[in-house]
Amino acid sequence: MGTDHPFLGMWVTSDGRIRHSLLADGRYDEERDGRTHAYRGRYAVMGTHIDYIDDTGFTADGDFAGDTLYHAGMVLKRERPDPVMYNSPSK
């Protein structure tokens, strides 16, 4: 996928229960209800559509619309890094 793909990064439901990380190597890692690595597997993006294949063989898909991911009945928003963490003055 490449490290500059616009959909890479963390996607989170509004209640924070689902945290879905799309990694540059074509893999995803999902945290669910505080359980790390609840679901892991591969993904492929074509345009704004994403297909998932879990390591157990389960499949799912979704669609991106700007900074929103619609996936398996869920709505996830892109999580942006805290700019203070990355722009703090150096000593």
C-alpha positions in Angstrom: 0.0 0.0 0.0 2.8 2.4 0.7 3.5 4.6 3.7 1.8 7.7 2.2 -1.6 6.2 1.4 -4.4 8.5 2.7 -6.2 5.7 4.6 -3.4 4.5 6.7 -3.6 5.1 10.5 -6.1 4.7 13.3 -9.9 4.7 12.8 -12.0 4.8 15.9 -15.8 4.5 16.7 -17.3 7.6 18.5 -17.5 5.6 21.8 -13.9 4.5 21.5 -14.8 0.8 21.8 -13.4 -0.1 18.4 -9.9 1.0 17.4 -8.9 -0.1 13.9 -5.3 0.4 12.7 -4.5 0.2 9.0 -0.8 -0.5 8.6 1.5 0.3 5.7 2.3 -3.4 5.1 -1.3 -4.2 4.1 -2.3 -5.6 7.5 -4.8 -4.4 10.0 -5.0 -4.8 13.8 -8.2 -4.1 15.7 -8.7 -3.5 19.3 -12.2 -4.2 20.6 -13.6 -3.3 24.0 -10.0 -2.9 25.4 -8.9 -6.3 24.0 -5.8 -5.7 22.0 -5.3 -7.7 18.8 -9.0 -8.8 18.9 -8.9 -9.1 15.1 -5.9 -9.1 12.7 -5.4 -9.8 9.1 -4.9 -8.4 5.6 -6.7 -5.7 3.7 -6.8 -4.4 0.2 -8.1 -1.0 -0.9 -9.5 -0.2 -4.4 -10.5 3.4 -4.7 -12.5 4.1 -1.6 -13.5 0.5 -1.0 -11.7 -1.8 1.5 -11.8 -5.6 1.7 -10.6 -7.4 4.9 -9.5 -11.0 5.3 -9.0 -11.9 9.0 -6.3 -14.3 9.9 -9.0 -16.8 10.8 -10.5 -16.5 7.3 -13.4 -14.2 8.1 -14.1 -11.6 5.5 -15.6 -8.1 5.7 -15.6 -4.9 3.7 -16.2 -1.2 4.0 -16.1 2.2 2.3 -14.3 5.4 3.0 -15.9 8.8 2.7 -13.4 11.5 3.6 -12.3 11.0 7.2 -15.1 8.4 7.8 -14.9 4.6 7.4 -18.2 2.7 7.1 -17.3 -0.9 8.1 -19.6 -3.8 9.1 -22.4 -1.5 10.4 -19.9 0.7 12.3 -18.9 4.3 11.6 -15.3 5.0 12.4 -13.5 8.3 12.3 -9.9 8.9 11.6 -7.9 9.6 14.7 -5.5 12.4 14.4 -2.3 12.6 16.5 -2.3 15.3 19.2 -0.4 18.2 17.5 1.1 19.2 20.9 2.9 15.9 21.1 4.6 16.4 17.7 5.1 20.2 17.8 6.5 20.6 21.3 9.6 22.9 21.5 12.9 21.0 21.7 15.2 21.7 24.5 
